[in-house]
Amino acid sequence: MALMRIGELAAAAGVSNRTVDYYTTLGLIRPASRTSGGFRLYDPGMVQQIATVQRLEGSGMGLEDIAAHLRAGGADLAAALARLDSDLAALRELAAGTVGAGHGLATTLAVRANHLLSLAAEVLAALPDG
């Protein structure tokens, strides 16, 4: 597949050029190469990477945390996934033992954590060597 300029990547991912630039600055995505004029060129796979970053961000994970996990590679994400699983079990126990308004809050937190755990598993599976 042909490499994409920033505007092409932005259009394909449904984000602005500024978002692509910001994600590049944070290390969330990386250009594959540059043109002779210095323009960044991106692999088309970065469209999926942008989608993954946006899903994680939409689930409440900060961009800096996402970047740190991506830089650390799959091993760090696997450790984070294990921590999330442990935290989810603790939240389920809390929800089961709580009454009244606290029960609703604990249940909401457990559901949210379960969603994050599922999302983390998807991200881990999508990584190269994952």
C-alpha positions in Angstrom: 0.0 0.0 0.0 1.1 3.5 -0.7 2.1 5.8 2.1 -0.2 8.6 3.1 0.4 12.3 3.6 -0.9 13.9 6.8 -4.1 15.1 5.2 -4.9 11.8 3.6 -4.4 10.0 6.9 -6.5 12.5 8.7 -9.3 12.1 6.2 -9.1 8.3 6.3 -9.2 8.3 10.1 -11.9 10.9 10.4 -9.8 13.4 12.4 -8.2 16.7 11.7 -4.7 17.3 10.4 -4.0 18.9 13.8 -5.0 15.7 15.6 -2.6 13.7 13.4 0.1 16.2 14.2 -0.6 16.1 17.9 -0.7 12.3 18.0 2.6 12.3 16.2 4.1 14.7 18.7 3.0 12.5 21.6 4.3 9.4 19.9 0.9 7.8 19.5 1.6 7.4 15.8 4.8 7.5 13.8 5.5 8.6 10.3 7.0 5.8 8.1 9.2 8.2 6.2 9.4 11.7 4.7 9.3 13.1 1.2 12.2 14.9 -0.3 10.4 18.1 0.7 10.2 17.0 4.3 6.5 16.1 4.4 5.7 13.2 6.8 4.4 10.0 5.2 2.3 7.5 7.2 1.6 3.8 6.8 -2.1 3.2 6.1 -2.1 1.0 9.3 -1.9 4.3 11.3 -5.7 4.7 10.6 -6.3 1.7 12.9 -3.8 3.1 15.4 -5.7 6.4 15.5 -9.0 4.5 16.0 -7.5 2.5 18.9 -6.1 5.6 20.5 -9.5 7.3 20.3 -11.3 4.3 21.7 -8.9 4.2 24.7 -9.2 7.9 25.2 -13.0 7.7 25.0 -12.9 5.0 27.7 -11.1 7.5 30.0 -7.4 6.7 29.5 -5.2 9.8 29.1 -3.2 10.3 25.9 0.0 10.4 27.8 -0.8 7.0 29.5 -1.7 5.6 26.1 1.6 6.8 24.6 3.5 5.3 27.6 1.9 1.9 27.1 2.5 2.0 23.3 6.2 2.9 23.9 6.6 0.1 26.4 5.1 -2.5 24.1 3.0 -5.5 24.7 4.6 -6.6 27.9 3.6 -3.4 29.6 0.1 -3.7 28.2 -0.1 -7.3 29.4 0.9 -6.1 32.9 -1.7 -3.4 32.8 -4.3 -5.9 31.6 -3.5 -8.1 34.6 -3.8 -5.2 37.0 -7.2 -4.3 35.4 -8.4 -7.8 35.8 -7.4 -7.8 39.5 -9.0 -4.4 40.1 -12.2 -5.6 38.3 -12.5 -8.6 40.7 -12.1 -6.2 43.7 -14.8 -3.9 42.3 -17.2 -6.8 41.8 -16.7 -7.9 45.4 -17.3 -4.3 46.5 -20.5 -4.0 44.4 -21.8 -7.3 45.8 -21.2 -6.2 49.4 -22.5 -2.6 49.1 -26.1 -1.5 49.7 -28.1 1.6 48.8 -26.6 4.3 46.7 -23.1 2.9 47.1 -24.2 -0.3 45.4 -25.2 1.6 42.3 -21.9 3.5 42.2 -19.9 0.3 42.8 -21.8 -1.5 40.1 -21.3 1.3 37.7 -17.6 1.2 38.4 -17.4 -2.5 37.9 -19.2 -2.3 34.5 -16.9 0.5 33.4 -13.8 -1.5 34.5 -15.1 -4.5 32.6 -15.5 -2.4 29.5 -11.9 -1.1 29.9 -10.6 -4.6 30.4 -12.3 -5.8 27.2 -10.9 -2.9 25.3 -7.4 -3.5 26.7 -7.6 -7.1 25.6 -8.6 -6.0 22.1 -5.7 -3.5 21.9 -3.2 -6.2 23.1 -4.5 -8.6 20.6 -4.1 -6.1 17.8 -0.5 -5.3 18.6 2.2 -6.9 16.4 3.4 -10.1 18.1 0.2 -9.9 20.2 
